[in-house]
């Protein structure tokens, strides 16, 4: 089997400003027609992005409304693309909007789809997503999934992201906070659980090894279908 991370997109693949997650009713309850699309090549759409960024920067509901946050992040990213730089985007947005604010949320918009889905659902707090977005490459996924499975606080996510950016491997940064990389708790039907334990004992294999083998086979089959 090829390296499981070889083809893993670690950033956004869909067009900037496109409501891929916000317009998915299965995730947010909002249809694509209702979701605001920002086109960085359209001056009128960029002007809408400016207004949205200003509102986003001054609203107090940002932490509570994840769809609102994703819309604000999309507006930040579209404004940056439309103006050509973080500095120009912040200048157009006005005195209440800083370069740091624009950069942080534009990076959230740039997160890969799998992570943005969890932000939209409220599984990952937007404030935590800002720190996950500071990390590059596959460490983004590892930090996001650790935030979910280990119930990391925003402060812990921030500290781990800082450690990674200071040169620490993601595994080391996680272990410092008592998190075992790759550890996840799974609840199985009783019959499946009994069979798994029985096979592991009879074949002198670890449960982790059997589950890993089965999941690798499932991933390979999914990739081939």
C-alpha positions as CSV (number, residue, x, y, z in Angstrom):
1,X,0.0,0.0,0.0
2,X,1.3,3.5,-0.9
3,X,2.1,6.0,1.9
4,X,-1.3,7.0,3.3
5,X,-0.3,10.6,3.4
6,X,1.1,10.8,-0.2
7,X,-2.1,12.2,-1.8
8,X,-3.6,13.9,1.3
9,X,-4.5,17.5,0.5
10,X,-3.3,19.6,3.4
11,X,-4.9,22.9,2.3
12,X,-8.0,24.0,0.4
13,X,-8.7,22.6,-3.1
14,X,-11.9,24.4,-3.9
15,X,-12.0,28.0,-5.2
16,X,-11.5,30.8,-2.7
17,X,-14.8,32.2,-1.4
18,X,-16.8,29.2,-2.6
19,X,-19.4,28.1,0.0
20,X,-18.4,24.4,-0.2
21,X,-19.1,23.7,3.5
22,X,-21.4,26.6,4.3
23,X,-23.7,25.6,1.4
24,X,-23.9,21.9,2.3
25,X,-27.3,21.4,3.9
26,X,-26.1,18.1,5.4
27,X,-23.6,20.0,7.5
28,X,-25.0,23.4,8.2
29,X,-28.6,23.2,7.2
30,X,-27.9,26.0,4.8
31,X,-28.4,25.6,1.0
32,X,-25.9,26.7,-1.6
33,X,-28.3,29.3,-2.7
34,X,-28.5,30.8,0.8
35,X,-24.8,30.7,1.4
36,X,-22.8,33.8,0.5
37,X,-20.2,33.3,-2.3
38,X,-17.3,35.7,-2.5
39,X,-15.6,36.0,-5.9
40,X,-12.2,37.7,-5.6
41,X,-12.3,38.6,-9.3
42,X,-15.6,40.4,-9.1
43,X,-15.3,44.0,-7.7
44,X,-18.9,44.0,-6.4
45,X,-18.3,40.7,-4.7
46,X,-15.1,42.0,-3.2
47,X,-17.0,45.0,-1.9
48,X,-19.4,42.6,-0.2
49,X,-16.4,40.8,1.3
50,X,-15.2,44.1,2.7
51,X,-18.6,44.7,4.4
52,X,-18.6,41.1,5.7
53,X,-15.1,41.4,7.1
54,X,-15.9,44.6,8.9
55,X,-19.0,43.0,10.5
56,X,-17.0,39.9,11.3
57,X,-14.3,41.9,13.1
58,X,-16.8,43.7,15.3
59,X,-19.5,41.1,16.0
60,X,-19.5,39.4,19.4
61,X,-21.2,36.2,18.2
62,X,-18.2,34.9,16.2
63,X,-17.3,32.2,18.7
64,X,-20.9,31.0,19.0
65,X,-22.0,30.9,15.3
66,X,-19.6,28.6,13.3
67,X,-21.3,29.3,10.0
68,X,-20.9,33.0,10.6
69,X,-17.2,32.4,11.3
70,X,-16.7,30.4,8.1
71,X,-18.4,33.1,6.1
72,X,-16.2,35.7,7.7
73,X,-13.1,33.6,7.0
74,X,-14.2,33.2,3.4
75,X,-14.6,37.0,3.1
76,X,-11.1,37.5,4.5
77,X,-9.6,35.1,2.1
78,X,-11.5,36.6,-0.9
79,X,-10.5,40.1,0.1
80,X,-6.8,39.1,0.3
81,X,-7.0,37.5,-3.1
82,X,-8.8,40.4,-4.5
83,X,-6.5,43.1,-3.1
84,X,-3.3,41.1,-3.5
85,X,-1.9,41.1,0.0
86,X,-2.9,41.0,3.7
87,X,-1.8,44.6,4.2
88,X,-3.9,45.9,1.3
89,X,-6.9,43.8,2.5
90,X,-6.7,45.2,6.0
91,X,-6.3,48.8,4.7
92,X,-9.5,48.4,2.6
93,X,-11.4,46.8,5.4
94,X,-10.8,49.8,7.7
95,X,-9.1,50.8,10.9
96,X,-10.9,48.2,13.1
97,X,-9.4,45.3,11.0
98,X,-5.8,44.4,11.4
99,X,-3.4,42.5,9.2
100,X,-3.2,39.8,11.9
101,X,-7.0,39.4,11.9
102,X,-7.2,39.0,8.2
103,X,-4.3,36.6,8.0
104,X,-5.6,34.3,10.8
105,X,-9.1,33.9,9.3
106,X,-7.9,33.6,5.7
107,X,-5.8,30.7,6.9
108,X,-8.8,29.1,8.4
109,X,-10.6,29.3,5.0
110,X,-7.5,27.6,3.6
111,X,-7.8,24.5,5.9
112,X,-8.6,21.2,4.1
113,X,-12.2,20.3,3.7
114,X,-12.2,17.5,6.3
115,X,-11.1,19.9,9.0
116,X,-13.5,22.7,7.9
117,X,-16.4,20.3,8.2
118,X,-15.7,19.8,11.9
119,X,-15.4,23.5,12.4
120,X,-18.8,24.0,10.8
121,X,-20.4,21.3,13.0
122,X,-19.0,22.9,16.1
123,X,-16.7,19.9,16.9
124,X,-13.6,22.2,16.6
125,X,-13.9,25.7,18.1
126,X,-13.2,28.5,15.6
127,X,-10.6,29.8,18.0
128,X,-8.9,26.4,17.9
129,X,-9.1,26.3,14.1
130,X,-7.1,29.5,14.0
131,X,-4.2,27.8,15.7
132,X,-4.5,24.6,13.6
133,X,-4.3,26.8,10.5
134,X,-0.9,28.1,11.8
135,X,0.5,24.6,11.2
136,X,1.5,23.4,7.8
137,X,1.4,20.0,6.1
138,X,0.0,16.8,7.5
139,X,0.5,18.1,11.1
140,X,-2.7,20.1,10.5
141,X,-4.6,16.8,10.4
142,X,-2.8,15.3,13.3
143,X,-3.4,18.4,15.5
144,X,-7.1,18.7,14.4
145,X,-7.8,15.0,15.1
146,X,-6.0,15.2,18.5
147,X,-8.1,18.2,19.4
148,X,-11.2,16.0,18.7
149,X,-10.1,12.7,20.2
150,X,-8.2,14.1,23.2
151,X,-10.6,16.9,23.9
152,X,-7.8,19.5,23.8
153,X,-8.5,23.0,25.0
154,X,-7.9,26.0,22.8
155,X,-4.9,26.9,24.9
156,X,-3.5,23.4,24.4
157,X,-4.0,23.6,20.7
158,X,-2.3,27.0,20.6
159,X,0.7,25.7,22.6
160,X,1.1,22.6,20.4
161,X,0.9,24.7,17.3
162,X,3.6,27.0,18.7
163,X,5.8,24.0,19.6
164,X,5.5,22.7,16.0
165,X,6.3,26.1,14.5
166,X,9.4,26.2,16.8
167,X,10.6,23.0,15.3
168,X,9.1,20.2,17.4
169,X,7.7,17.2,15.7
170,X,3.9,16.9,16.1
171,X,4.3,13.6,17.9
172,X,6.6,15.2,20.5
173,X,4.4,18.2,21.0
174,X,1.4,16.0,21.6
175,X,3.2,13.7,24.0
176,X,4.2,16.8,26.1
177,X,0.5,17.3,26.8
178,X,-0.1,13.7,27.6
179,X,-1.7,12.9,24.2
180,X,-0.8,9.6,22.5
181,X,-0.6,10.3,18.7
182,X,-3.1,8.2,16.8
183,X,-5.0,7.1,19.9
184,X,-8.8,7.0,19.4
185,X,-11.6,5.4,21.4
186,X,-14.0,3.2,19.4
187,X,-17.2,1.6,20.6
188,X,-18.1,-1.6,18.8
189,X,-21.2,-3.8,18.8
190,X,-20.8,-6.5,21.4
191,X,-20.6,-9.4,18.8
192,X,-17.9,-7.6,16.8
193,X,-16.0,-6.8,20.0
194,X,-16.0,-10.4,21.2
195,X,-14.9,-11.7,17.8
196,X,-12.1,-9.1,17.6
197,X,-10.8,-10.1,21.0
198,X,-11.1,-13.8,20.2
199,X,-9.2,-13.5,16.9
200,X,-6.5,-11.4,18.4
201,X,-5.9,-14.0,21.2
202,X,-6.0,-17.0,18.9
203,X,-3.7,-15.4,16.3
204,X,-1.4,-13.9,19.0
205,X,-1.9,-10.5,17.5
206,X,-2.7,-7.1,19.0
207,X,-6.1,-5.6,18.6
208,X,-4.5,-2.4,17.2
209,X,-2.7,-4.4,14.5
210,X,-5.9,-6.1,13.4
211,X,-7.8,-2.9,13.3
212,X,-5.0,-1.1,11.4
213,X,-4.9,-3.9,8.8
214,X,-8.6,-3.8,8.3
215,X,-8.7,0.0,8.0
216,X,-5.8,0.0,5.5
217,X,-7.7,-2.6,3.4
218,X,-10.8,-0.5,3.5
219,X,-9.0,2.7,2.5
220,X,-7.3,0.9,-0.4
221,X,-10.6,-0.5,-1.6
222,X,-12.2,3.0,-1.3
223,X,-9.4,4.5,-3.4
224,X,-9.8,1.9,-6.1
225,X,-13.6,2.2,-6.3
